[in-house]
Amino acid sequence: MKLYTYDPAPNPRRLALFLKLKGLAIDTRQVDLLANEQLGDAYRQINPALSVPALVLDDGTVLTEVIGMYTYLDELHPQPPLMGSTAAERAQVISWCHRLFSGLMMAIAGALRNRGKSFINRALPGPLDTPQIPELVERGLLQIGYILPELDAHLAQSKWVAGDNFSIADIDLLVCIDFLAWIRQSVPDECTHLKDWYQRACSHVA
Ligand SMILES: N[C@@H](CCC(=O)N[C@@H](CS)C(=O)NCC(=O)O)C(=O)O
């Protein structure tokens, strides 16, 4: 198994925290996103989606989505449980991850990539050159402004994102909260439950 990643980027960090909590070490090669190494022919042969992380399994299968990598590795290494221990818990964990990815991670990425020179024609990762749409910055900020208080209200009732146990949904939210700094945003002061959860989550992964 070989992992292609770039440690400073948020999606790679999701997997890195998962591996840390599982106590797993995988043969790893860094792909330098700052140098656009992901767009070069060598990496295209490995992962035609041109994204990191990518996990190449021993039979040559390439996993390109963190959620797929979580699922594969959790099946092989169930302890500690990070994806729920019952069918219902697992469903909640996956639902939260999906919601956080589509509602928060993509909103932050949209606000980051649709402005500034670094992402001209690279508003989305991948092989298709995508022009920036400045309105998506505002839309991303609008989504973030809605979801953070919603998460705060949820975490007033729930110790962890998907219930009583720490899970990959907490990893994903933790990474999203830190990703906010990339667009000079942060959790509003009034979101005290979300802030408390953040401290708990940081201690859990430390
Ligand atoms: N679908 C991927 C998302 C991966 C992704 O967006 N990775 C970013 C880094 S956080 C990337 O590869 N960016 C390359 C680029 O911007 O060209 C997943 O769930 O893991």
The ligand as an SDF file (V2000), in Angstrom:
LIG
                    3D

 20 19  0  0  0  0  0  0  0  0999 V2000
  -12.2070   14.0670   -3.3120 N   0  0  0  0  0  0  0  0  0  0  0  0
  -11.1230   14.2290   -2.4850 C   0  0  0  0  0  0  0  0  0  0  0  0
  -10.7970   15.6940   -2.3220 C   0  0  0  0  0  0  0  0  0  0  0  0
   -9.3460   15.8330   -2.4130 C   0  0  0  0  0  0  0  0  0  0  0  0
   -8.9080   17.2650   -2.6230 C   0  0  0  0  0  0  0  0  0  0  0  0
   -9.6860   18.1640   -2.9570 O   0  0  0  0  0  0  0  0  0  0  0  0
   -7.6150   17.4600   -2.3940 N   0  0  0  0  0  0  0  0  0  0  0  0
   -6.9990   18.7450   -2.6430 C   0  0  0  0  0  0  0  0  0  0  0  0
   -6.0880   19.0760   -1.4740 C   0  0  0  0  0  0  0  0  0  0  0  0
   -7.0270   19.3930    0.0040 S   0  0  0  0  0  0  0  0  0  0  0  0
   -6.1630   18.6360   -3.8970 C   0  0  0  0  0  0  0  0  0  0  0  0
   -5.7430   17.5530   -4.2570 O   0  0  0  0  0  0  0  0  0  0  0  0
   -5.9020   19.7380   -4.5720 N   0  0  0  0  0  0  0  0  0  0  0  0
   -5.1400   19.7010   -5.7810 C   0  0  0  0  0  0  0  0  0  0  0  0
   -5.2970   20.9520   -6.5890 C   0  0  0  0  0  0  0  0  0  0  0  0
   -5.7420   21.9460   -6.0360 O   0  0  0  0  0  0  0  0  0  0  0  0
   -4.9420   20.9150   -7.7560 O   0  0  0  0  0  0  0  0  0  0  0  0
  -11.2940   13.5660   -1.1410 C   0  0  0  0  0  0  0  0  0  0  0  0
  -12.3780   13.4430   -0.5990 O   0  0  0  0  0  0  0  0  0  0  0  0
  -10.2910   13.1460   -0.6130 O   0  0  0  0  0  0  0  0  0  0  0  0
  1  2  1  0
  2  3  1  0
  2 18  1  0
  3  4  1  0
  4  5  1  0
  5  6  2  0
  5  7  1  0
  7  8  1  0
  8  9  1  0
  8 11  1  0
  9 10  1  0
 11 12  2  0
 11 13  1  0
 13 14  1  0
 14 15  1  0
 15 16  2  0
 15 17  1  0
 18 19  2  0
 18 20  1  0
M  END
$$$$
